[in-house]
């Protein structure tokens, strides 16, 4: 993203003495990732905003590595990346400005650096911030009239629709035009959807302890690292297990985070386009399909189709499988588990998960094709 203002970066780089930049440290990249996850959890970001925070921060680190490594200038890459990342984190978590400043100063205390690293890191961050401040994430929330048609989502008592506009946030690795979209859902009373509802109701009567444990493991709501964060933890662990160097670690984490963010945008666009009812709208609605039934996981305040967990999981699993093909089966199974967890959790239809996994994988393919 920093290439949008690349001439500004290049002009400043030209003032740095020629030389060989240091190599980016994988530990620094994983540390910034972990730190961002801690902030997400502490500030209780919702899943889509958590994905954006991860994408912007890790993309900044990757941009810093790419720009500095190609510069032919005597710069400490870790220092530049740390300074740039801290600027993004401060924008994303303004309440934590003092703590973030203390953290970056602690990092810099062990890194040779000077005014060149400070200015170059700040300019790279400024370029990313130009994008972030214009990506529509903070546009005023739209007001949606309550749906009344059969099979349409309605907020439960006390709920307010969450992030209605998120489907129109600017993607990072694709565009609003090229971002793959979700396959439209079947009509509410189509035979395949009617069968899906019947299977869902039957499944809810025979949930096992393992089903409930799976649902709770993947619940990942506000106050956790969220689903994108769970995949970023997995991504960081894989880079460590496979002993990736710093530049490759930065690339893997940035691409995983950016793909998850873009997949959430496509997911949210579809959610508020199709406005499909949640299982609780049906199970506890006028038909009272199962008296006294409650989902294992609290029903979220937005429409059902497609599953956000499945969307981000299908996206992240496909990206990570491209980098770690030996782990592809395990990653694919984890994505399928994430999708299924929402069904046994009582908050999604099976078709929601299938559509999310498919769309997420297609977003990943689009991102990888342009990497």
C-alpha positions as CSV (number, residue, x, y, z in Angstrom):
1,X,0.0,0.0,0.0
2,X,2.9,2.3,0.5
3,X,3.5,2.4,-3.2
4,X,0.6,4.9,-3.6
5,X,3.0,7.6,-2.5
6,X,6.2,5.9,-3.5
7,X,7.9,9.1,-4.9
8,X,7.8,10.6,-1.4
9,X,9.5,7.5,0.0
10,X,12.0,7.4,-2.8
11,X,12.9,11.1,-2.4
12,X,13.7,10.5,1.3
13,X,15.6,7.3,0.6
14,X,17.8,9.2,-1.8
15,X,19.1,11.2,1.1
16,X,20.2,8.1,3.0
17,X,23.9,6.9,2.5
18,X,24.2,4.0,0.1
19,X,24.8,0.7,1.7
20,X,23.3,-2.7,2.5
21,X,20.2,-2.6,4.6
22,X,20.0,-5.1,7.5
23,X,17.7,-8.1,7.2
24,X,14.2,-8.0,8.8
25,X,13.9,-10.2,11.8
26,X,11.2,-12.9,11.9
27,X,10.9,-12.4,15.6
28,X,10.0,-8.7,15.2
29,X,7.3,-9.5,12.6
30,X,5.7,-12.2,14.9
31,X,6.0,-9.8,17.8
32,X,4.1,-7.1,16.1
33,X,1.5,-9.6,15.1
34,X,1.1,-10.8,18.7
35,X,1.0,-7.3,20.0
36,X,-1.8,-6.4,17.6
37,X,-3.8,-9.4,18.6
38,X,-3.4,-8.4,22.3
39,X,-4.7,-4.9,21.4
40,X,-7.6,-6.4,19.5
41,X,-8.6,-8.5,22.5
42,X,-8.1,-5.7,25.0
43,X,-10.2,-3.2,23.1
44,X,-12.8,-5.8,22.2
45,X,-12.8,-5.1,18.4
46,X,-15.5,-6.8,16.5
47,X,-14.3,-9.4,13.9
48,X,-14.4,-7.2,10.8
49,X,-12.5,-4.3,12.5
50,X,-10.0,-6.8,14.0
51,X,-9.3,-8.1,10.5
52,X,-8.8,-4.6,9.2
53,X,-6.4,-3.8,12.1
54,X,-4.3,-6.9,11.3
55,X,-4.3,-6.2,7.6
56,X,-3.2,-2.6,7.9
57,X,-0.5,-3.3,10.4
58,X,1.0,-6.4,8.8
59,X,0.8,-4.9,5.3
60,X,2.8,-1.9,6.7
61,X,5.5,-4.2,8.0
62,X,5.7,-6.0,4.7
63,X,5.8,-2.8,2.8
64,X,8.7,-1.6,5.0
65,X,10.6,-4.7,4.3
66,X,10.0,-4.6,0.5
67,X,10.9,-0.9,0.2
68,X,14.0,-1.0,2.4
69,X,15.4,-4.2,1.0
70,X,15.3,-2.8,-2.5
71,X,16.6,0.6,-1.6
72,X,20.4,0.0,-1.6
73,X,20.6,2.2,1.5
74,X,22.2,1.7,4.8
75,X,19.1,1.3,6.9
76,X,18.1,-0.9,9.8
77,X,15.1,-2.7,8.5
78,X,13.8,-3.7,11.9
79,X,13.9,-0.1,13.1
80,X,12.0,1.1,10.0
81,X,9.4,-1.6,10.3
82,X,8.9,-1.1,14.1
83,X,8.5,2.7,13.6
84,X,6.0,2.3,10.7
85,X,4.0,-0.4,12.5
86,X,3.7,1.7,15.7
87,X,2.3,4.6,13.7
88,X,-0.4,2.3,12.3
89,X,-1.2,0.8,15.6
90,X,-1.5,4.3,17.2
91,X,-4.0,5.2,14.5
92,X,-6.0,2.0,15.1
93,X,-5.8,2.0,18.9
94,X,-5.5,5.7,19.9
95,X,-6.3,4.9,23.6
96,X,-3.0,2.9,23.7
97,X,-0.7,5.6,22.3
98,X,1.4,5.9,25.4
99,X,1.9,2.1,25.8
100,X,2.7,1.8,22.1
101,X,5.3,4.5,22.2
102,X,6.9,2.8,25.2
103,X,6.9,-0.5,23.3
104,X,8.5,0.9,20.2
105,X,11.2,2.8,22.2
106,X,12.0,-0.5,24.0
107,X,12.4,-2.2,20.6
108,X,14.5,0.6,19.2
109,X,16.8,0.7,22.3
110,X,18.4,-2.6,21.1
111,X,18.5,-1.6,17.4
112,X,21.1,0.7,15.7
113,X,19.1,3.5,14.2
114,X,19.0,7.2,13.6
115,X,16.9,9.9,12.0
116,X,16.9,8.2,8.7
117,X,15.1,5.1,10.0
118,X,12.7,7.4,11.9
119,X,11.8,9.5,8.9
120,X,11.6,6.6,6.4
121,X,9.4,4.5,8.8
122,X,7.1,7.5,9.3
123,X,6.8,8.2,5.6
124,X,5.9,4.5,4.8
125,X,3.3,4.6,7.6
126,X,1.9,7.9,6.2
127,X,1.4,6.3,2.8
128,X,-0.6,3.4,4.3
129,X,-2.6,5.9,6.5
130,X,-3.6,7.8,3.3
131,X,-5.3,4.6,2.2
132,X,-6.7,3.7,5.6
133,X,-8.3,7.1,6.2
134,X,-10.2,6.9,2.9
135,X,-11.3,3.3,3.0
136,X,-14.8,4.0,4.2
137,X,-14.5,2.0,7.4
138,X,-15.7,5.0,9.4
139,X,-18.5,6.2,7.3
140,X,-21.8,6.8,9.3
141,X,-23.8,3.7,9.8
142,X,-26.8,3.2,7.5
143,X,-30.2,2.7,9.1
144,X,-31.9,-0.5,7.9
145,X,-35.7,-0.9,8.2
146,X,-36.7,-4.1,9.8
147,X,-37.4,-6.9,7.4
148,X,-40.8,-8.6,7.5
149,X,-40.8,-11.0,4.6
150,X,-40.5,-14.7,5.3
151,X,-37.0,-15.9,5.6
152,X,-35.5,-12.5,6.1
153,X,-33.3,-11.6,9.0
154,X,-34.6,-9.6,11.9
155,X,-32.5,-8.4,14.8
156,X,-33.3,-10.1,18.1
157,X,-34.6,-8.1,21.0
158,X,-32.0,-5.7,22.2
159,X,-29.8,-6.1,19.1
160,X,-28.6,-3.4,16.7
161,X,-27.3,-4.4,13.2
162,X,-23.5,-4.4,13.3
163,X,-21.4,-2.8,10.6
164,X,-24.1,-2.4,8.0
165,X,-21.8,-0.6,5.7
166,X,-18.8,-2.9,5.9
167,X,-19.5,-4.5,2.5
168,X,-18.4,-1.2,1.0
169,X,-15.1,-0.8,2.8
170,X,-12.2,-0.6,0.3
171,X,-10.4,-4.0,-0.2
172,X,-6.6,-3.9,0.0
173,X,-5.4,-6.6,-2.3
174,X,-8.3,-6.5,-4.8
175,X,-10.8,-3.7,-5.7
176,X,-14.5,-3.3,-5.2
177,X,-14.9,-4.5,-8.8
178,X,-12.5,-7.4,-8.8
179,X,-13.3,-8.7,-5.3
180,X,-14.9,-12.2,-5.8
181,X,-18.5,-12.2,-4.6
182,X,-20.6,-14.8,-2.8
183,X,-22.9,-17.1,-4.8
184,X,-26.5,-16.0,-4.2
185,X,-28.4,-18.1,-1.7
186,X,-31.3,-20.4,-2.7
187,X,-34.8,-19.0,-2.1
188,X,-36.1,-19.6,1.5
189,X,-38.6,-22.2,0.4
190,X,-36.5,-23.8,-2.3
191,X,-36.2,-27.6,-1.7
192,X,-32.5,-27.5,-0.8
193,X,-32.9,-24.7,1.7
194,X,-36.0,-26.4,3.2
195,X,-33.9,-29.5,3.6
196,X,-31.1,-27.6,5.1
197,X,-33.4,-26.2,7.8
198,X,-34.9,-29.6,8.5
199,X,-31.4,-31.1,8.9
200,X,-30.4,-28.2,11.2
201,X,-33.4,-28.7,13.5
202,X,-32.7,-32.4,13.7
203,X,-29.0,-31.8,14.4
204,X,-29.8,-29.5,17.3
205,X,-31.6,-32.4,19.1
206,X,-28.5,-34.6,19.1
207,X,-25.6,-32.3,19.8
208,X,-22.6,-34.0,21.4
209,X,-20.2,-32.7,23.9
210,X,-17.6,-32.6,21.1
211,X,-20.0,-30.5,19.0
212,X,-20.5,-28.0,21.8
213,X,-16.7,-27.8,22.4
214,X,-16.1,-27.1,18.7
215,X,-18.7,-24.4,18.8
216,X,-17.2,-22.7,21.8
217,X,-13.6,-23.1,20.6
218,X,-14.4,-21.2,17.4
219,X,-16.8,-18.7,19.0
220,X,-14.2,-15.9,18.9
221,X,-16.4,-12.9,19.4
222,X,-15.5,-9.4,20.7
223,X,-13.0,-9.7,23.6
224,X,-11.0,-12.4,21.9
225,X,-8.5,-12.3,19.0
226,X,-11.6,-13.0,16.8
227,X,-11.6,-15.5,13.9
228,X,-9.1,-13.6,11.8
229,X,-6.8,-13.5,14.8
230,X,-7.1,-17.2,15.3
231,X,-5.8,-17.7,11.8
232,X,-3.0,-15.1,12.3
233,X,-1.9,-17.1,15.3
234,X,-1.8,-20.2,13.1
235,X,0.1,-18.3,10.4
236,X,2.7,-17.1,12.9
237,X,3.1,-20.6,14.3
238,X,3.7,-22.0,10.9
239,X,6.3,-19.4,10.0
240,X,8.1,-20.4,13.2
241,X,7.7,-24.2,12.7
242,X,9.1,-23.9,9.1
243,X,11.9,-21.5,10.2
244,X,11.0,-18.8,7.7
245,X,13.2,-15.8,7.6
246,X,12.0,-12.3,8.3
247,X,11.0,-11.2,4.8
248,X,9.1,-14.4,4.2
249,X,7.4,-14.2,7.5
250,X,6.3,-10.7,6.8
251,X,4.9,-11.7,3.4
252,X,3.0,-14.7,4.8
253,X,1.4,-12.8,7.6
254,X,0.6,-9.8,5.5
255,X,-1.0,-11.8,2.7
256,X,-3.0,-13.9,5.3
257,X,-4.3,-10.8,7.1
258,X,-5.1,-8.8,3.9
259,X,-6.9,-11.8,2.4
260,X,-9.0,-12.3,5.5
261,X,-9.9,-8.6,5.5
262,X,-11.0,-8.6,1.9
263,X,-13.0,-11.8,2.4
264,X,-14.9,-10.2,5.2
265,X,-15.8,-7.3,3.0
266,X,-17.3,-9.6,0.4
267,X,-19.1,-11.5,3.2
268,X,-20.6,-8.4,4.7
269,X,-21.7,-7.1,1.3
270,X,-23.7,-10.3,0.8
271,X,-25.1,-10.4,4.3
272,X,-26.8,-7.1,3.9
273,X,-27.7,-7.7,0.3
274,X,-29.5,-11.0,0.9
275,X,-30.6,-10.5,4.5
276,X,-31.1,-14.2,5.2
277,X,-32.7,-15.1,8.5
278,X,-30.7,-16.6,11.3
279,X,-31.6,-20.0,12.7
280,X,-32.9,-18.4,15.8
281,X,-35.3,-16.3,13.7
282,X,-36.9,-19.5,12.5
283,X,-36.4,-21.9,15.4
284,X,-37.9,-19.5,18.0
285,X,-40.1,-17.6,15.6
286,X,-43.8,-17.8,15.0
287,X,-43.5,-21.5,14.0
288,X,-41.8,-22.4,17.3
289,X,-39.9,-25.2,15.6
290,X,-38.4,-26.4,18.9
291,X,-39.9,-25.0,22.1
292,X,-37.3,-23.8,24.6
293,X,-34.4,-24.1,22.1
294,X,-31.4,-21.8,22.5
295,X,-28.2,-21.8,20.4
296,X,-24.9,-22.9,22.0
297,X,-23.3,-19.6,20.7
298,X,-25.0,-16.3,21.1
299,X,-26.7,-15.2,17.8
300,X,-24.7,-12.3,16.3
301,X,-26.5,-9.0,15.3
302,X,-26.3,-9.4,11.5
303,X,-27.8,-11.6,8.8
304,X,-26.8,-15.3,8.4
305,X,-25.7,-15.8,4.8
306,X,-22.8,-16.4,4.3
307,X,-20.9,-17.3,7.4
308,X,-18.1,-14.8,8.3
309,X,-16.1,-17.5,10.1
310,X,-16.3,-19.7,7.0
311,X,-15.4,-16.8,4.7
312,X,-12.3,-15.8,6.6
313,X,-11.3,-19.4,7.3
314,X,-11.6,-20.4,3.6
315,X,-9.5,-17.4,2.7
316,X,-6.8,-17.9,5.3
317,X,-6.5,-21.6,4.8
318,X,-6.0,-21.3,1.0
319,X,-3.3,-18.6,1.4
320,X,-1.5,-20.6,4.0
321,X,-1.8,-23.8,2.0
322,X,0.0,-22.1,-0.9
323,X,3.0,-21.3,1.4
324,X,2.9,-24.5,3.4
325,X,1.5,-27.3,1.0
326,X,2.6,-30.0,3.4
327,X,0.0,-28.6,5.9
328,X,-2.8,-28.1,3.4
329,X,-4.9,-31.0,4.6
330,X,-4.7,-29.8,8.2
331,X,-5.5,-26.2,7.2
332,X,-8.4,-27.2,5.0
333,X,-9.9,-29.3,7.8
334,X,-9.5,-26.4,10.2
335,X,-11.5,-24.2,7.9
336,X,-14.2,-26.8,7.5
337,X,-14.3,-27.2,11.3
338,X,-14.7,-23.4,11.7
339,X,-17.6,-23.5,9.3
340,X,-19.3,-26.5,10.9
341,X,-18.8,-25.0,14.4
342,X,-21.3,-22.3,13.5
343,X,-23.9,-24.9,12.5
344,X,-23.6,-26.9,15.7
345,X,-23.3,-23.6,17.6
346,X,-26.8,-22.9,16.4
347,X,-26.2,-19.7,14.5
348,X,-25.7,-20.7,10.9
349,X,-27.2,-22.9,8.2
350,X,-25.0,-25.4,6.4
351,X,-25.4,-23.4,3.2
352,X,-23.9,-20.4,5.0
353,X,-20.7,-22.2,5.7
354,X,-20.4,-23.8,2.2
355,X,-20.8,-20.4,0.5
356,X,-18.3,-18.7,2.8
357,X,-15.7,-21.4,2.3
358,X,-16.1,-21.1,-1.4
359,X,-16.0,-17.4,-1.6
360,X,-13.1,-17.1,0.8
361,X,-11.0,-19.5,-1.3
362,X,-11.8,-17.5,-4.4
363,X,-10.7,-14.3,-2.7
364,X,-7.5,-16.0,-1.7
365,X,-6.9,-17.1,-5.3
366,X,-7.4,-13.6,-6.5
367,X,-4.9,-12.2,-3.9
368,X,-2.3,-14.9,-4.6
369,X,-2.6,-14.3,-8.4
370,X,-1.7,-10.6,-7.8
371,X,1.0,-11.1,-5.1
